[in-house]
Structures are given as structure tokens and as C-alpha cells.
Amino acid sequence: MDTHKGVLVCGEIVEGKLAPITIELLGVGRKLANELGEDLSTLLMGSKTGGLGQEAIACGADKVYIAEDSLLDDYNSDAYTQVAADLCRKVSPSIMLLGHTDVGCDLAPRLNGRLGGGLALDCLALSVDPATKLLVSTRPVFGGNAHATMVSKSARPQMATLRPKIVPPAERNDSRQGQVIPVEGKIDPSALKVKVIDRIKEEVEGVKLEDAEVVVSGGRGIGGAQNFGMLRELANVLGGAVGATRPACDEGWAPARLQVGQSGKVVSPKLYVAVALSGAMSHIAGCLGSKYIVAINKDKEANIFNVAHFGIVADYKEVLPALTAKLKELLSK
């Protein structure tokens, strides 16, 4: 008899607040738990959780497990894995959800190796099969050219990581009631193989690439670092951020932190403007979650047009100045 019940979200805390991906996971988790008729739980780790337990309850959680330890303030693979695995063995969730973030991408496989079960990475959608009550995970394959549906039929917990900004955040309800439960047990420092010595925060002007609702990205066809100024001007007008393809970053035209793609950052803005980039599968995998993709390329056969919602076949040097000027005019009214 299967004793696994409920949905468990492994939350993340950023600068003393629930990370946006955690609030998104709580929204999805609440929906899945309702379809199963079971509870939604959340695990939060760190010594400065403050009132985040009640925050998670307001966002849909029935139970919030708080693991308070200074060793959990910075992400540590060994410590987080130990705490999360121990809790899973204790509460036996049927489904466990993590964000497809730097933390989730490292933690999920480690937990899966210790707990067994099925694991679907980088999911675009999650649902419950009404007939079998199993988790149905939809994820991109073949560089985003197709979507695969995955189901774990027997192993538990059913695990999945969800791509950030692919679903709306949970609706907050401050009147919700729930339980905040301390996690018992201390972490043995001698068992940790990795130690965080220092954390250097990179100063970024304007909106961060992964948080931007508008991203203007340039590729090899931009021709040089000096031409990225046109992209920045358009991004500034729209209140967005600038991105780049791997070839553009390799050429030194843009810093590596702006790389969008399979080996860079995955973004899901409301508007993605792809300028003078061909649309390699590795790049498309990083922006396919965008609500609207606008492609500007003088090569009408460029692959980017196959995924774009709108396309302009023209030289970007002619299009961008005119587009930027028109937007300035419209937005000034």
C-alpha cells in the first residue's frame, strides 16, 4: 500500500524573502494538491526565516517546515540535501517540486539519487492525471522543438523542477491558516565537504536579465560590441534588459552573464526581441518560454522565424533606430 501523500515544495529564500520561483511553485503545488485532495507543504531552510512561514501559508501552503541553522543561510549542497532528504523520508510526499534554478538544478538530482522516484527537469507545465492521480510533467526536448510528457508510474516521490516565470505566482490570501513546524535535528559540520568562504554580489545596472519582462538579445549578426548600444537603447525605452547569444559573448561583445541559452540563462519575459541572431537550438531553449518573440533578421530563412510570433525581415540597423524612436514617441504621450 502506497503511504506517500501530499505535495512538498522545496522553497528558496533570497535576501530574506521568498524567492519568486517559490511563490510560483506554491501556486502550482496548491492546484496539484487540490486535484489530489491532499495537503501542500513547504520546506524553508535558513536561520533568518522570520515570518516567512506565515508568508508561505498565505500563498497556499497548509504546512511549513522550518529548518533553522546558520549552516543553511548560504546554499550548501551537502547540508540542503541532508535536511531535505531527511524530511522527505519523514513526511513521505507523493510529489516534490523544486525550481529550475541554480539551487534546484543542483539539489533535485542529489535528492533523487537518495530517495529514488522519478525526476523531470525544466518543466513547462505540471498537472495531475484525473484517472491515475499521477503527476504529469511536460518538458522541452530536442532543443525546444518538441514537448515530452513524462509520468512516473511507480517510484515515489514524483519529483520535478519548474522553469521560472512560466506560471503565474500564487494568489495571496492573508486569512489562510496553516501550521509552522520546526524541523528537528542539527547538521554535522564535519559531514559537509563544501564550505562557502565568501559571497560576492555582482552589481547590475537596471533590471536583471532573468527578472526582466522585456529582453532585447543580439547575436553574431550584430557585428561588434559597439553595435550593442542600439539594443541597450531599445531595452531602456521598454524598461527591459539586454541579452546575447553564446557567439556574441565568446567574441567579447557582451559579458557572459548576459548569455541566453542552454549553457547560459533561461528567460521567460513577456516580450523577447531577437536581433540579428540565427536561432540556434541551444539559444532557443533559453527563450522559448517567452510570451511573445519578435525576430529581426535580414535572412528570411533564419531558424528564429520558426519560433517567432512576429518577424521583420530587414537589416536591424535600419529597423532598431526607427522602432526605438516610434516607441519613445508613443510612450511620451
Secondary structure, DSSP 8 states (H G I E B T S, - for coil): -----SEEEE--EETTEE-HHHHHHHHHHHHHHHHHT--EEEEEESS--TTHHHHHHHTT-SEEEEE--GGGSS--HHHHHHHHHHHHHHH--SEEEEESSHHHHHHHHHHHHHH-SEEEEEESEEEE-TTT--EEEEEEEGGGTEEEEEE-SS-SSEEEEE-TTSS------TT---EEEE------GGG-S-----------SSS-GGG-SEEEEE-GGG-SGGGHHHHHHHHHHTT-EEEE-HHHHHTTSS-GGGBBSTTSB----SEEEEES----HHHHHHHTT-SEEEEE-S-TT-GGGGT-SEEE-S-HHHHHHHHHHHHHHHHT-
